[in-house]
Amino acid sequence: MTISTTPLPLGPAPADWEPDLLIQPSRPWALTELRELWQYRELVYFLVVREINVRYRQTKLGWGWMVARPLLTMLMYGLVFGGVLKVATDGSPYPLFVMAGMVPWTYFYNAVTRSTTSLHDNVHVVSKVYFPRVVLPLAGTISGAVDMIASLLVFLGMMLVYRVMPGPQLLWLPVFFAASVVVALGAGLWLAGLALRFRDLTFALAFLLQLLLFATPVLYPLSQVPERYRFLYQLNPVTGIVVGTRWALLGVGDMHWAMFAVQMGIAAVILVTGAYVFQYMVRARLDTL
């Protein structure tokens, strides 16, 4: 958004003269200005806090679901894939193996889901007040970080139970966490923008993400993927995050930094193009909400 005023008239200004304010939207193919986004940082904080509070409001466990959800998820997949199907784990206990993969995946799933529906969920605010619309998917992405931290704490507790100690590669964990935010925000911007044009996308999103779960080595190691398909798996940025997080936490799997750099390059392209698509679709379709 740009704001300009009419110039002062030549000579003495009339007594009743007042400058006219002209408010214009930003250019359709320009990224949201970081300066403007910084000015609305308090709004981002408010939306993140509201998102977290509303998520567990009127539930018996309340914030206890931050601990219960990852444990229940680990138990379900552990029984099916570890107990029944006997999936290989590269030498790690399967409950730890699957939870190390589910920590970044669950964050990605929740962040993308909230970002995609953020405009529709806040239409009563969007239609009345101006603020950078990218604030909404950004808040949806950031709010999931609290659940991710809670899942990591649960995971570290499980490591004590299994008497597995992390190695020095744990220092790389913040890198994979930051990469998770970039990938989730980029995908969320793309989908939030497209959801303005294709409303059915919000209904198909859970199914599409479920397909992506099985196309990402979350429940099984990348080493179990046939060699002829492994390169396609590695083009998926989420694969790099899951493999990297598991390597940082448990030291299992092979960490290929060159491929991870390629994956992060793809993630950066998704983020930049997603910002353009989101801004363009907001300008073109927001009034149809």
C-alpha positions as CSV (number, residue, x, y, z in Angstrom):
1,M,0.0,0.0,0.0
2,T,1.2,3.5,-0.9
3,I,-0.2,6.8,0.5
4,S,0.4,10.1,-1.2
5,T,-1.0,13.6,-0.7
6,T,-1.9,16.3,-3.2
7,P,0.9,19.0,-3.6
8,L,0.5,22.4,-2.1
9,P,-1.1,24.9,-4.5
10,L,1.0,27.7,-6.0
11,G,0.7,30.9,-4.0
12,P,-1.2,31.4,-0.8
13,A,-3.3,28.3,0.1
14,P,-7.1,28.9,0.6
15,A,-8.2,28.9,4.2
16,D,-10.4,25.8,3.7
17,W,-7.7,23.9,1.7
18,E,-6.8,20.4,3.0
19,P,-4.6,17.9,1.3
20,D,-6.3,14.8,-0.2
21,L,-4.9,11.5,0.8
22,L,-4.6,8.9,-2.0
23,I,-4.3,5.3,-0.9
24,Q,-3.2,2.9,-3.6
25,P,-2.6,-0.8,-3.4
26,S,1.0,-2.1,-4.1
27,R,1.9,-3.1,-7.5
28,P,0.4,-6.5,-8.5
29,W,3.8,-8.2,-9.1
30,A,5.6,-6.7,-6.1
31,L,6.4,-8.6,-3.0
32,T,4.8,-7.3,0.2
33,E,7.2,-4.7,1.5
34,L,9.1,-5.9,4.5
35,R,8.9,-2.4,6.0
36,E,5.1,-2.5,6.0
37,L,5.1,-6.0,7.4
38,W,7.4,-4.9,10.2
39,Q,5.0,-2.1,11.0
40,Y,2.3,-4.7,11.5
41,R,4.4,-7.0,13.7
42,E,2.2,-6.5,16.7
43,L,-0.8,-7.8,14.6
44,V,1.2,-10.9,13.7
45,Y,1.9,-11.5,17.4
46,F,-1.8,-11.0,18.3
47,L,-2.9,-13.4,15.6
48,V,-0.4,-16.0,16.6
49,V,-1.5,-15.8,20.3
50,R,-5.1,-15.9,19.3
51,E,-4.5,-19.0,17.0
52,I,-2.9,-20.9,19.8
53,N,-5.5,-20.0,22.4
54,V,-8.5,-20.8,20.2
55,R,-7.0,-24.1,19.1
56,Y,-7.3,-25.7,22.6
57,R,-10.2,-23.6,24.0
58,Q,-13.1,-25.6,25.4
59,T,-11.2,-28.9,25.5
60,K,-10.8,-31.0,28.6
61,L,-7.0,-31.4,28.2
62,G,-6.4,-27.9,27.0
63,W,-2.7,-27.4,26.3
64,G,-2.2,-31.0,27.3
65,W,-3.1,-31.9,23.7
66,M,0.4,-30.6,22.7
67,V,1.7,-33.7,24.5
68,A,-1.1,-36.1,23.8
69,R,-1.3,-35.6,20.1
70,P,2.3,-36.6,19.2
71,L,2.2,-39.5,21.6
72,L,-1.1,-40.8,20.1
73,T,0.2,-40.4,16.6
74,M,3.4,-42.2,17.4
75,L,1.5,-45.1,19.0
76,M,-0.8,-45.5,16.0
77,Y,1.9,-45.5,13.4
78,G,4.2,-47.5,15.6
79,L,1.7,-50.3,16.0
80,V,0.8,-50.5,12.3
81,F,4.2,-49.9,10.6
82,G,6.6,-51.0,13.3
83,G,4.6,-53.8,15.0
84,V,2.7,-55.3,12.1
85,L,4.5,-54.4,8.9
86,K,8.0,-54.4,10.5
87,V,9.3,-51.4,8.6
88,A,13.1,-51.0,8.6
89,T,14.4,-48.1,10.6
90,D,18.1,-48.0,9.9
91,G,18.9,-49.4,13.3
92,S,16.7,-47.1,15.4
93,P,13.7,-48.0,17.6
94,Y,10.7,-47.6,15.5
95,P,8.8,-45.3,17.9
96,L,11.7,-42.9,17.9
97,F,12.2,-43.3,14.2
98,V,8.6,-42.5,13.3
99,M,8.3,-39.6,15.8
100,A,11.5,-38.0,14.6
101,G,9.9,-37.8,11.2
102,M,6.4,-36.9,12.4
103,V,7.7,-33.8,14.3
104,P,8.6,-31.8,11.1
105,W,5.8,-33.4,9.1
106,T,3.1,-32.5,11.6
107,Y,4.3,-28.9,11.7
108,F,4.2,-28.7,7.9
109,Y,0.8,-30.2,7.8
110,N,-0.7,-27.9,10.4
111,A,1.0,-24.8,9.1
112,V,-0.1,-25.4,5.5
113,T,-3.6,-26.2,6.5
114,R,-4.0,-23.0,8.6
115,S,-2.3,-20.8,6.0
116,T,-4.6,-22.1,3.2
117,T,-7.8,-21.4,5.1
118,S,-6.5,-18.2,6.8
119,L,-8.3,-15.7,4.4
120,H,-11.6,-17.6,4.6
121,D,-11.4,-17.9,8.3
122,N,-10.8,-14.2,8.8
123,V,-13.1,-12.8,6.1
124,H,-15.0,-10.7,8.6
125,V,-11.7,-8.8,9.4
126,V,-10.3,-8.8,5.8
127,S,-13.4,-7.1,4.4
128,K,-13.4,-4.2,7.0
129,V,-9.8,-3.4,7.9
130,Y,-6.7,-2.8,5.9
131,F,-3.5,-4.7,6.8
132,P,-1.0,-6.7,4.7
133,R,-3.0,-9.8,3.8
134,V,0.2,-11.9,4.0
135,V,0.0,-11.4,7.8
136,L,-2.7,-14.1,8.0
137,P,-0.8,-17.1,6.4
138,L,2.3,-15.9,8.2
139,A,0.6,-16.1,11.5
140,G,-0.8,-19.5,10.7
141,T,2.8,-20.7,9.9
142,I,4.3,-19.3,13.0
143,S,1.7,-20.5,15.4
144,G,2.5,-24.1,14.6
145,A,6.0,-23.6,16.0
146,V,4.6,-23.9,19.6
147,D,3.3,-27.4,18.8
148,M,6.5,-28.3,17.2
149,I,8.5,-27.3,20.2
150,A,6.2,-29.3,22.5
151,S,6.6,-32.4,20.2
152,L,10.4,-32.0,20.4
153,L,10.3,-31.9,24.2
154,V,8.1,-35.1,24.2
155,F,10.6,-36.7,21.8
156,L,13.6,-35.8,24.0
157,G,11.7,-37.4,26.9
158,M,11.3,-40.6,24.9
159,M,14.9,-40.6,24.0
160,L,15.6,-40.8,27.8
161,V,13.2,-43.8,28.1
162,Y,15.0,-45.6,25.2
163,R,18.4,-44.5,26.5
164,V,19.3,-42.9,23.2
165,M,21.5,-39.9,23.5
166,P,21.8,-37.3,20.7
167,G,25.1,-36.6,19.1
168,P,26.8,-33.4,18.1
169,Q,24.7,-33.3,14.9
170,L,21.8,-32.0,17.2
171,L,23.3,-28.6,16.7
172,W,22.0,-28.6,13.1
173,L,18.4,-28.9,14.3
174,P,17.7,-25.1,14.2
175,V,18.7,-25.2,10.5
176,F,16.1,-27.8,9.7
177,F,13.5,-26.0,11.8
178,A,14.1,-22.7,9.8
179,A,13.9,-24.7,6.6
180,S,10.5,-26.1,7.8
181,V,9.2,-22.6,8.2
182,V,10.3,-21.6,4.7
183,V,8.8,-24.6,3.1
184,A,5.5,-24.4,5.0
185,L,5.1,-20.7,4.3
186,G,5.9,-21.0,0.6
187,A,3.4,-23.9,0.2
188,G,0.8,-22.0,2.4
189,L,1.1,-18.8,0.3
190,W,0.6,-20.8,-2.9
191,L,-2.4,-22.7,-1.6
192,A,-4.0,-19.7,0.1
193,G,-3.8,-17.7,-3.1
194,L,-5.2,-20.6,-5.2
195,A,-8.0,-21.2,-2.7
196,L,-9.4,-17.8,-3.5
197,R,-9.9,-19.0,-7.1
198,F,-10.6,-22.7,-6.5
199,R,-12.7,-23.0,-3.3
200,D,-12.8,-26.8,-3.6
201,L,-9.1,-26.8,-2.8
202,T,-9.8,-26.3,0.9
203,F,-11.9,-29.5,0.9
204,A,-9.3,-31.5,-1.0
205,L,-6.3,-30.2,1.0
206,A,-6.4,-32.9,3.7
207,F,-6.5,-35.7,1.0
208,L,-3.6,-34.0,-0.9
209,L,-1.5,-33.7,2.2
210,Q,-2.2,-37.3,3.1
211,L,-0.9,-38.4,-0.3
212,L,2.2,-36.3,0.3
213,L,2.8,-38.0,3.6
214,F,3.1,-41.4,1.9
215,A,5.3,-39.8,-0.8
216,T,7.7,-38.5,1.9
217,P,10.0,-40.8,3.9
218,V,8.2,-40.1,7.2
219,L,7.0,-43.6,8.1
220,Y,9.9,-45.4,6.4
221,P,13.5,-44.6,5.6
222,L,14.7,-43.1,2.3
223,S,16.9,-46.1,1.9
224,Q,13.9,-48.3,1.4
225,V,12.8,-46.3,-1.7
226,P,13.8,-48.0,-4.9
227,E,16.8,-46.4,-6.5
228,R,15.0,-45.4,-9.7
229,Y,12.5,-43.3,-7.7
230,R,14.8,-41.9,-5.1
231,F,15.8,-38.9,-7.1
232,L,12.1,-37.9,-7.5
233,Y,11.8,-38.2,-3.7
234,Q,14.7,-36.0,-3.1
235,L,13.3,-33.2,-5.2
236,N,10.6,-32.8,-2.5
237,P,11.9,-30.2,0.0
238,V,9.9,-31.8,2.8
239,T,12.0,-35.0,2.2
240,G,15.1,-33.0,3.0
241,I,13.6,-31.6,6.2
242,V,12.4,-35.0,7.4
243,V,15.6,-36.8,6.7
244,G,17.7,-33.9,8.1
245,T,15.6,-33.7,11.3
246,R,15.8,-37.5,11.9
247,W,19.6,-37.3,11.3
248,A,20.0,-34.4,13.7
249,L,17.9,-36.1,16.4
250,L,19.0,-39.8,16.1
251,G,22.0,-39.7,13.8
252,V,20.4,-42.3,11.4
253,G,20.4,-42.0,7.7
254,D,22.7,-40.4,5.2
255,M,22.8,-36.6,5.2
256,H,23.6,-35.4,1.6
257,W,24.2,-31.6,2.0
258,A,24.5,-31.0,-1.7
259,M,21.0,-32.4,-2.3
260,F,19.7,-30.5,0.8
261,A,21.0,-27.3,-0.8
262,V,19.1,-28.1,-4.0
263,Q,16.0,-28.8,-2.0
264,M,16.3,-25.5,-0.2
265,G,16.8,-23.7,-3.5
266,I,13.5,-25.3,-4.6
267,A,11.9,-24.1,-1.4
268,A,13.1,-20.6,-1.9
269,V,11.6,-20.6,-5.4
270,I,8.3,-21.9,-4.0
271,L,8.4,-19.1,-1.3
272,V,9.1,-16.2,-3.8
273,T,6.6,-17.4,-6.4
274,G,4.0,-18.2,-3.7
275,A,4.3,-14.6,-2.5
276,Y,3.7,-13.3,-6.0
277,V,0.7,-15.6,-6.6
278,F,-0.8,-14.8,-3.2
279,Q,-0.6,-11.1,-3.7
280,Y,-2.0,-11.3,-7.3
281,M,-4.9,-13.5,-6.2
282,V,-5.7,-11.3,-3.3
283,R,-6.0,-8.3,-5.5
284,A,-8.0,-10.1,-8.1
285,R,-10.3,-12.4,-6.1
286,L,-10.5,-11.1,-2.5
287,D,-13.8,-9.4,-3.1
288,T,-15.4,-12.8,-3.9
289,L,-15.0,-14.2,-0.4
